[in-house]
Amino acid sequence: MRRTVVVVLVLTGIPLLCAGCAGSDGGAGGGVPGADRAVAASAAAGRAPATGPSAVVGGGPETVVARMGSQTITLGELEEPLIKAYGLNVLLNLVQLDLVKQAAKDAGVTVTPEDVRQEREMMVGRMFREAEKSDYEQLLDQFLAREHITRAEFDLVLETNANLRKIAEPQLRDKVTEENVQEGFRVQYGEKVLVHHVQCANQQEIAAVQRRLAAGESFEKVATELSRNQISGPIGGELPAFTRADTRFGQAFKEMAFGLKVGEISEPVEWNGSLHLIKLVQRIEPKAVKYEDVKDSVKRELVDQWTQQIVRQLRAKIGQQALAALRIENPELKRQFEEKVAKSRAAAQGQVQGRDEVKKEIERREREAAKEDAGAAGATEAGRPPATMPGAAVVAPGNPAK
């Protein structure tokens, strides 16, 4: 069964849902954070929940939360490991949620529990769109466990997304034209390919991937372990199926994918500042449907995609606000935050260097290709050897040697 992973929330490059968390509460999960999850989130962040310190927790640090014979565990004893294990991730989620709620209030929009429930349905539906609805909850449990994300964090993200969506939706009112919908129809119902890919920063990383593939390792295993793409990498490099008209992917990337045979692996192709190896998994025939029958659903899908783009922009803006305003007083949380910021900056610098290396590699290959073209053109005149051979003169295409 195919699975599609949800995009991780990012606060200006700092993951809000990250692999640094440990464990999951394993609950069934609902659209709105429950009292138990609110307590876990608040305790982890080192602050009282919105319902008040005594409403659920029932006291201060000396409050007994568990007994084992004559021994007791207090809330204060529980708080320290919770902060170390979950604190920063939950805190950053809470900070973003607080800012988003204020932004929604400023925009004059109201978010209800029903809005959060609908956001949950849409999010889970996008994550596992190829699965049966009856499997969603089990797949969600597996995803959260694999990514070490707690239900409390997931619920915070849901509420944040619901607020962002309500802010974004009015900005798209009457903006989707008939021409937009027709283009969306061609993208959604044309011939599609399903591919897996490995994203690399430079030619050396591509060579490492190719060596492991040549040794007999599966493409999906290598993608999981070596791909730099944080979204597709953990699921074997899988990308959403796309058509030739899909604007999410570069033209060279699409042409390479559509030119492969099922099971075939491509040569390296540049796209979006990185080098990629592509494996064609499946060709999906065009769907025989009439435009008039599906245009309403295509429009809804298009509105949703554009809404998500606005949501990402709003989230980035709010993330900047959070970084500018956030002052962490808890020493442990402050240490975690400073460490995460340092890693984020180092990773960003590495990506910049990686893009520079890719650009240099592409320019080098273009120069070599130009030399080979020049040599081939020169070799056709008077039987001269190609310019790439030792001692041969470099002859520009169409210009005789002097």
TIMAR-880968 format. One record per residue (C-alpha): chain; residue in three letters; x, y, z. Coordinates in steps of 0.001 Angstrom, whole numbers, plus 500000, padded with zeros to 6 digits. Example, Ala and Ser with C-alpha at 12.3 -4.5 7.8 and 13.67 -1.06 7.14 Angstrom:
BEGIN
REC   chaine   residu       xx       yy       zz
REC        A      ala   512300   495500   507800
REC        A      ser   513670   498940   507140
END
This chain:
BEGIN
REC   chaine   residu       xx       yy       zz
REC        A      met   500000   500000   500000
REC        A      arg   501423   503366   499027
REC        A      arg   501758   506063   501602
REC        A      thr   502396   509764   501252
REC        A      val   504068   511648   504070
REC        A      val   502776   514906   505517
REC        A      val   504902   517992   505154
REC        A      val   506663   518847   508418
REC        A      leu   505931   522241   509928
REC        A      val   508935   524521   509881
REC        A      leu   509569   527641   511946
REC        A      thr   512066   529553   509823
REC        A      gly   514135   526455   509200
REC        A      ile   513617   525007   512681
REC        A      pro   511489   521821   512613
REC        A      leu   508462   522038   514881
REC        A      leu   507704   518362   514348
REC        A      cys   511048   516637   514294
REC        A      ala   512719   513311   514735
REC        A      gly   514217   514479   518007
REC        A      cys   511061   513634   519932
REC        A      ala   510754   510255   521556
REC        A      gly   507667   508114   521598
REC        A      ser   503949   508664   520996
REC        A      asp   501037   508687   523364
REC        A      gly   499303   506179   521088
REC        A      gly   495822   507619   521581
REC        A      ala   493081   507502   519008
REC        A      gly   493471   511191   518312
REC        A      gly   490839   513806   517679
REC        A      gly   490471   517068   515854
REC        A      val   490906   519219   518970
REC        A      pro   493599   518733   521633
REC        A      gly   492041   516903   524581
REC        A      ala   492644   517714   528229
REC        A      asp   495283   514999   528643
REC        A      arg   497201   516167   525572
REC        A      ala   496945   519804   526657
REC        A      val   498482   518862   529995
REC        A      ala   501327   516959   528322
REC        A      ala   502039   519853   525973
REC        A      ser   501906   522449   528737
REC        A      ala   504033   520448   531130
REC        A      ala   506604   519794   528434
REC        A      ala   506775   523489   527614
REC        A      gly   507154   524403   531269
REC        A      arg   503961   526434   531491
REC        A      ala   500442   526006   532783
REC        A      pro   497750   524917   530294
REC        A      ala   495135   527403   529162
REC        A      thr   492581   525825   531497
REC        A      gly   494622   526827   534573
REC        A      pro   497162   524912   536662
REC        A      ser   494643   523263   538930
REC        A      ala   491984   522447   536339
REC        A      val   493678   519238   535188
REC        A      val   497146   518963   536722
REC        A      gly   495770   519562   540193
REC        A      gly   498616   521315   541974
REC        A      gly   502231   522445   542018
REC        A      pro   505590   520647   541694
REC        A      glu   505029   518604   544863
REC        A      thr   501711   517183   543658
REC        A      val   501871   513374   543562
REC        A      val   501097   512029   540092
REC        A      ala   501839   508332   540744
REC        A      arg   502512   505902   543622
REC        A      met   504495   502689   543759
REC        A      gly   504075   501185   547209
REC        A      ser   505455   503731   549639
REC        A      gln   507295   505627   546884
REC        A      thr   505773   508563   545019
REC        A      ile   506434   510443   541778
REC        A      thr   505720   514162   541892
REC        A      leu   504783   516540   539134
REC        A      gly   508128   518304   539570
REC        A      glu   510027   515033   539057
REC        A      leu   508012   514301   535928
REC        A      glu   508480   517781   534492
REC        A      glu   512273   517697   534046
REC        A      pro   512486   514585   531796
REC        A      leu   509409   515768   529900
REC        A      ile   511116   519056   529105
REC        A      lys   514298   517267   528021
REC        A      ala   512419   514789   525825
REC        A      tyr   509645   516909   524344
REC        A      gly   510029   520431   525640
REC        A      leu   511459   522467   522785
REC        A      asn   509364   520928   520014
REC        A      val   506147   521402   521961
REC        A      leu   507161   524905   523040
REC        A      leu   507806   526004   519442
REC        A      asn   504479   524538   518363
REC        A      leu   502741   526402   521186
REC        A      val   504492   529662   520294
REC        A      gln   503420   529359   516684
REC        A      leu   499858   528468   517657
REC        A      asp   499622   531505   519968
REC        A      leu   500876   533820   517217
REC        A      val   498555   532281   514624
REC        A      lys   495554   532663   516931
REC        A      gln   496401   536332   517377
REC        A      ala   496757   536722   513592
REC        A      ala   493340   535103   513106
REC        A      lys   491831   537474   515662
REC        A      asp   493414   540453   513922
REC        A      ala   492005   539204   510595
REC        A      gly   488529   538928   512103
REC        A      val   488159   535176   511545
REC        A      thr   486901   532589   514023
REC        A      val   488142   529009   514157
REC        A      thr   485727   526434   515568
REC        A      pro   486256   522805   516659
REC        A      glu   484496   521842   513419
REC        A      asp   487152   523749   511437
REC        A      val   489869   521798   513234
REC        A      arg   488049   518517   512559
REC        A      gln   487805   519336   508845
REC        A      glu   491483   520300   508771
REC        A      arg   492307   516905   510248
REC        A      glu   490292   515126   507572
REC        A      met   492040   517074   504803
REC        A      met   495511   516589   506267
REC        A      val   495157   512849   506795
REC        A      gly   493493   512499   503400
REC        A      arg   496485   514151   501717
REC        A      met   498937   512031   503666
REC        A      phe   497351   508733   502659
REC        A      arg   495357   509613   499542
REC        A      glu   496036   506223   497913
REC        A      ala   494834   504237   500942
REC        A      glu   491376   503200   502080
REC        A      lys   489754   505550   504601
REC        A      ser   489356   502668   507013
REC        A      asp   493177   502415   507140
REC        A      tyr   493830   506106   507859
REC        A      glu   494076   505854   511652
REC        A      gln   496397   502861   511577
REC        A      leu   498593   504539   508968
REC        A      leu   498641   507718   511029
REC        A      asp   499723   505782   514116
REC        A      gln   502523   504180   512106
REC        A      phe   503634   507525   510683
REC        A      leu   503714   509259   514069
REC        A      ala   505592   506358   515640
REC        A      arg   508141   506264   512815
REC        A      glu   508742   510018   512941
REC        A      his   508669   510102   516789
REC        A      ile   505866   512675   516834
REC        A      thr   503447   512701   519747
REC        A      arg   499692   513069   519382
REC        A      ala   499941   516272   521413
REC        A      glu   502253   517790   518810
REC        A      phe   500109   516557   515944
REC        A      asp   497024   518137   517508
REC        A      leu   498844   521444   517953
REC        A      val   499785   521388   514287
REC        A      leu   496196   520658   513298
REC        A      glu   494906   523638   515240
REC        A      thr   497655   525861   513827
REC        A      asn   496843   524784   510270
REC        A      ala   493119   525330   510801
REC        A      asn   493791   528920   511888
REC        A      leu   496158   529550   508980
REC        A      arg   493629   528169   506496
REC        A      lys   490859   530429   507795
REC        A      ile   493189   533422   507386
REC        A      ala   494234   532358   503879
REC        A      glu   490880   531412   502355
REC        A      pro   489470   534964   501974
REC        A      gln   492566   535935   499975
REC        A      leu   491545   533489   497210
REC        A      arg   487917   534481   496945
REC        A      asp   486985   534818   493222
REC        A      lys   490668   534497   492203
REC        A      val   490454   531082   490465
REC        A      thr   489570   531601   486799
REC        A      glu   488141   529226   484196
REC        A      glu   491545   529155   482512
REC        A      asn   493131   528091   485813
REC        A      val   490623   525253   486172
REC        A      gln   491210   524010   482613
REC        A      glu   494964   523923   483205
REC        A      gly   494338   522108   486483
REC        A      phe   492240   519549   484582
REC        A      arg   495126   518842   482188
REC        A      val   497506   518411   485107
REC        A      gln   495195   516140   487085
REC        A      tyr   493853   513913   484318
REC        A      gly   496736   513651   481826
REC        A      glu   499163   510716   481655
REC        A      lys   501111   510467   484903
REC        A      val   504266   508820   486127
REC        A      leu   505051   507627   489622
REC        A      val   508739   507916   490450
REC        A      his   511143   507559   493331
REC        A      his   514199   509793   493473
REC        A      val   517409   510399   495386
REC        A      gln   518340   514046   495908
REC        A      cys   522063   514822   496159
REC        A      ala   524082   517981   496656
REC        A      asn   526951   517163   494301
REC        A      gln   528486   514634   491925
REC        A      gln   530360   512882   494735
REC        A      glu   527087   512052   496480
REC        A      ile   525613   510846   493176
REC        A      ala   528617   508530   492739
REC        A      ala   528095   507125   496251
REC        A      val   524456   506371   495432
REC        A      gln   525380   504728   492125
REC        A      arg   527993   502521   493807
REC        A      arg   525446   501179   496266
REC        A      leu   522881   500608   493521
REC        A      ala   525504   498779   491437
REC        A      ala   526237   496589   494474
REC        A      gly   522620   495378   494413
REC        A      glu   520963   497529   497093
REC        A      ser   517388   498574   496424
REC        A      phe   516761   502099   495167
REC        A      glu   514270   502708   497969
REC        A      lys   516738   501653   500688
REC        A      val   519461   503895   499280
REC        A      ala   517013   506798   498954
REC        A      thr   515928   506392   502573
REC        A      glu   519516   506472   503808
REC        A      leu   521189   508959   501455
REC        A      ser   518615   511326   499945
REC        A      arg   518824   514915   501144
REC        A      asn   515092   515412   500632
REC        A      gln   513609   515378   504135
REC        A      ile   510079   514721   502870
REC        A      ser   510510   511991   500249
REC        A      gly   513680   510422   501655
REC        A      pro   512081   508681   504668
REC        A      ile   509536   506968   502364
REC        A      gly   512021   505589   499876
REC        A      gly   512212   508668   497675
REC        A      glu   508560   508501   496599
REC        A      leu   507088   511595   494946
REC        A      pro   503427   512268   494161
REC        A      ala   502449   511085   490674
REC        A      phe   502693   513918   488135
REC        A      thr   501879   514772   484526
REC        A      arg   503983   516518   481892
REC        A      ala   502030   519711   482631
REC        A      asp   502601   519607   486395
REC        A      thr   504339   522816   487470
REC        A      arg   505673   521370   490735
REC        A      phe   508632   519813   488898
REC        A      gly   511227   521262   486536
REC        A      gln   511027   520592   482794
REC        A      ala   514290   518638   482658
REC        A      phe   513180   516512   485620
REC        A      lys   509827   515712   483954
REC        A      glu   511388   514920   480588
REC        A      met   513853   512540   482213
REC        A      ala   511089   510802   484185
REC        A      phe   508779   510370   481190
REC        A      gly   511678   509080   479078
REC        A      leu   512383   506113   481370
REC        A      lys   511100   502549   481178
REC        A      val   509410   501081   484246
REC        A      gly   512147   500011   486682
REC        A      glu   514840   502004   484867
REC        A      ile   517078   504463   486744
REC        A      ser   518053   507755   485141
REC        A      glu   521322   509552   484720
REC        A      pro   521767   512516   487097
REC        A      val   519427   515416   486312
REC        A      glu   519546   518913   487795
REC        A      trp   516430   520362   489369
REC        A      asn   515876   523034   492004
REC        A      gly   519564   523420   492867
REC        A      ser   520256   519719   493387
REC        A      leu   521187   516628   491394
REC        A      his   518675   513770   491229
REC        A      leu   518590   510123   490238
REC        A      ile   515095   509005   489213
REC        A      lys   513561   505535   489126
REC        A      leu   510334   505098   487161
REC        A      val   507959   502970   489231
REC        A      gln   504705   503157   487269
REC        A      arg   503035   504753   484267
REC        A      ile   499445   505818   484898
REC        A      glu   497205   506089   481837
REC        A      pro   495178   509293   481286
REC        A      lys   491756   509189   482874
REC        A      ala   488899   509178   480356
REC        A      val   486684   511838   481907
REC        A      lys   484813   514854   480597
REC        A      tyr   485891   518293   481759
REC        A      glu   482325   519346   482635
REC        A      asp   481904   516320   484905
REC        A      val   484921   517086   487076
REC        A      lys   485575   520818   486800
REC        A      asp   484034   521548   490223
REC        A      ser   486273   519012   491964
REC        A      val   489296   520291   490003
REC        A      lys   488521   523822   491167
REC        A      arg   488280   522675   494796
REC        A      glu   491639   520923   494461
REC        A      leu   493174   524020   492904
REC        A      val   491820   526268   495638
REC        A      asp   493254   523878   498236
REC        A      gln   496689   523912   496588
REC        A      trp   496758   527705   496385
REC        A      thr   495538   527956   499958
REC        A      gln   498419   525777   501084
REC        A      gln   500854   528085   499301
REC        A      ile   499467   531094   501164
REC        A      val   499559   529090   504401
REC        A      arg   503267   528377   503874
REC        A      gln   503934   532075   503325
REC        A      leu   501979   533018   506442
REC        A      arg   503786   530369   508476
REC        A      ala   507179   531670   507361
REC        A      lys   506194   535209   508317
REC        A      ile   504919   534096   511717
REC        A      gly   508080   532062   512204
REC        A      gln   510157   535199   511730
REC        A      gln   507988   537005   514262
REC        A      ala   508453   534172   516741
REC        A      leu   512223   534166   516397
REC        A      ala   512313   537922   516892
REC        A      ala   510068   537921   519961
REC        A      leu   510800   534599   521669
REC        A      arg   512710   534801   524950
REC        A      ile   513210   531414   526587
REC        A      glu   513818   531574   530342
REC        A      asn   514030   527872   531171
REC        A      pro   517780   526990   531020
REC        A      glu   517249   523539   529489
REC        A      leu   514846   524803   526825
REC        A      lys   517184   527706   526080
REC        A      arg   520106   525291   525591
REC        A      gln   518030   523089   523251
REC        A      phe   516876   526108   521279
REC        A      glu   520358   527550   520794
REC        A      glu   521635   524131   519725
REC        A      lys   518818   523717   517204
REC        A      val   519373   527206   515765
REC        A      ala   523088   526468   515346
REC        A      lys   522346   523188   513554
REC        A      ser   519755   524862   511362
REC        A      arg   522202   527566   510299
REC        A      ala   524919   524998   509617
REC        A      ala   522510   522939   507517
REC        A      ala   521420   526019   505578
REC        A      gln   525054   526918   504902
REC        A      gly   525674   523367   503731
REC        A      gln   522758   523603   501319
REC        A      val   524158   526844   499885
REC        A      gln   527545   525216   499407
REC        A      gly   525828   522198   497872
REC        A      arg   524009   524377   495343
REC        A      asp   527278   526091   494443
REC        A      glu   528926   522717   493887
REC        A      val   526019   521579   491714
REC        A      lys   526235   524766   489653
REC        A      lys   529993   524323   489160
REC        A      glu   529502   520684   488191
REC        A      ile   526828   521585   485629
REC        A      glu   529031   524345   484171
REC        A      arg   531977   521909   483957
REC        A      arg   529866   519352   482100
REC        A      glu   528586   522059   479745
REC        A      arg   532168   523104   478961
REC        A      glu   533169   519498   478316
REC        A      ala   530138   518972   476094
REC        A      ala   531005   522123   474141
REC        A      lys   534580   520871   473637
REC        A      glu   533314   517489   472443
REC        A      asp   530927   519200   470023
REC        A      ala   533765   521358   468735
REC        A      gly   536011   518348   468303
REC        A      ala   533386   516357   466480
REC        A      ala   532741   519242   464108
REC        A      gly   536444   519659   463419
REC        A      ala   536924   515944   462827
REC        A      thr   534474   516023   459925
REC        A      glu   536762   518417   458029
REC        A      ala   539688   516832   456154
REC        A      gly   539528   513744   458332
REC        A      arg   541142   515487   461278
REC        A      pro   540975   513713   464691
REC        A      pro   538535   515012   467353
REC        A      ala   539744   517991   469358
REC        A      thr   539547   515955   472547
REC        A      met   542434   513775   471389
REC        A      pro   546002   514713   472481
REC        A      gly   547710   517197   470189
REC        A      ala   544578   518056   468214
REC        A      ala   543615   521651   467549
REC        A      val   540375   522873   469107
REC        A      val   538139   523818   466202
REC        A      ala   534972   525825   466775
REC        A      pro   531900   524523   464926
REC        A      gly   531805   525938   461430
REC        A      asn   535251   527581   461631
REC        A      pro   538151   525922   459769
REC        A      ala   541426   525483   461564
REC        A      lys   544011   528139   460908
END
